[in-house]
Amino acid sequence: MDNSERRRYKRMFFPVEAGPVAVFTFPNVKDGIFSAVIMDLSPGGLGLTLKKGETLIKPGDSLILTEIKGAENLASVKNLETEIKWIQSFKAFKHILFGCEFTNISELLKEEIQAFIDLWSL
């Protein structure tokens, strides 16, 4: 069995209690705005957590990441199209976990995110 890392990008992990917050809207703005705590970040996307019942999301949903609060160096990561790739919800937990992939992200912004991650991993 191959135990090598299969991810394309290096990730930065945040403590759930103090992690930055991602603010999302649905493409149809009337469907609302919600926030989720960022657990990890890479140039390819985000891993997040959200209290159950705060909003209804499912894999395949498109979201707009409008901003990231609590991480000044990530101010340029905004107004990005994302797609929910996976959701985990366990009965015993009060939160769900979900992952979003950035869609239509520029190479320049990917490089900025990678530089932020590299700076923190020194």
N, C-alpha and C positions, 0 to 999 in steps of 0.2 A: 504494500500500500504506500502510495506517495504522500508524504506529509509536508511537501513543500507548499509555500504560500501561493495561493491561487489568485489573490487580488492583484489588480493591475497597479494600484496606487498605495503608497504608504498612508497610514491613517494616524490621526491625532485623536486621543481619547480625552474626554472631559469628565470630571466628577459630576454625578447626576445632581448633587445638592447645589453645586456652584457653576454648573455649565452654562454656556451662553444659550439664548433662547432664539429660535427661528420663528418668524411670523409668516404665516401663509395665508393666501386667499385662493379661492377656487377660480378657474378661468371665468366663470359666470359669477361676478362679484356678489350678486344677490344671495348666493349660497353661503356667504359668510367669510369670516376671518377667524383664524385660531392660531394659538402659539403652542410650541412643543420644545422641550428641553433637548438640546443637542448632546448626544452621548459620544459621537465620533464624527470626524470630518475627513474627507479626502478630496482631491480634485475631481473625483467622479461622483461624489454625493455625500449624503448625510445619514447617520443612524440617530434616531430620535425616540423620545418617550413622551407619552401623553396620558392624562387621566382618562380612564374609561368613561364613556358617555359624554365627553366634551364635544365631540364631533363625530360624524359618521364618515369613515374613510374605508377604502378597500384597495387591494392591489390593482394596478392599472389606472387608478385615478390620476388625473393631471392636477398639479398645484402650482401656484406661483409663489416662490420664496421672495417675499417683499423686502425683508431685512433680517439681519442678525443683530440682536441686542446683547450687550455684555461682552463684546470682543471688538474693541476699537480697530484693531488691525484687519478686521474682516468687513469693514464698512462698505467696501466695493462689491461684496457678495450680496447683490440685491436684484430684485426684478428678474429672477431666473426661473425658467420653466423647469419643473421637475415631474417625475413620475414615481408613484409609489410602487416599489418592486416587491416588498414583502411586509407582512404584519404577523406579529406573534402576540397572542392574548391567552394568558393562563388564568383559570378560575381563581386561583389563590392570590393573584396580584391585583392591585388597584389601578395599575397602569397597563397600557399596551406598548409594545415596541414596534417600530416600523422603520423601513429604509426607503430613502428617496434617491433616485439617480438624477443627476443634472442632465437636461436635454438642451441642445443648442447653446452650450457654454463655449465661450471663445477660448482659444489656446492661451491668450494673454491672461485671462482670469484663472485658468487652470494653473498657470505658472505662478501667479500671485498666491493662490491657495497653497501650492506646494512650498513656496518660499516661507510662508507663515508656519507651516508644519515643520520644515527643516530648522527654522529658527528656534522653535520650542523643543526640538529633540536633540539639541546640542548638549 
